[in-house]
Amino acid sequence: MKGLFSFLLLLLVFIIAIVVGSRNQELLTVNYLIAQSEIRESTLMAVCLGLGVIIGMFTMFSSWLRLTWQVSSLKSQVKKLAKED
């Protein structure tokens, strides 16, 4: 049931992305630090969304890695204390 709900939610987001992307075909001028280019509005939105997802995943991964290390350390402390008894 949870998998079906996740699939339907992902399908809904995908359909919304297609609709929004098809309605935003205007060219925008994007100024970089050293360059300038013209890209479609839908492409710019997709790039910004992708960068946001990558940054979010990196942040979550670093937190997960820190917590995994902390759990491992605490498990070793528990084993050490159990051996002392």
Stockholm file with secondary structure:
# STOCKHOLM 1.0

chainA/1-85         MKGLFSFLLLLLVFIIAIVVGSRNQELLTVNYLIAQSEIRESTLMAVCLGLGVIIGMFTMFSSWLRLTWQVSSLKSQVKKLAKED
#=GR chainA/1-85 SS CHHHHHHHHHHHHHHHHHHHHHHCCCEEEEECSSCEEEEEHHHHHHHHHHHHHHHHHHHHHHHHHHHHHHHHHHHHHHHHHHHHC
#=GC SS_cons        CHHHHHHHHHHHHHHHHHHHHHHCCCEEEEECSSCEEEEEHHHHHHHHHHHHHHHHHHHHHHHHHHHHHHHHHHHHHHHHHHHHC
//
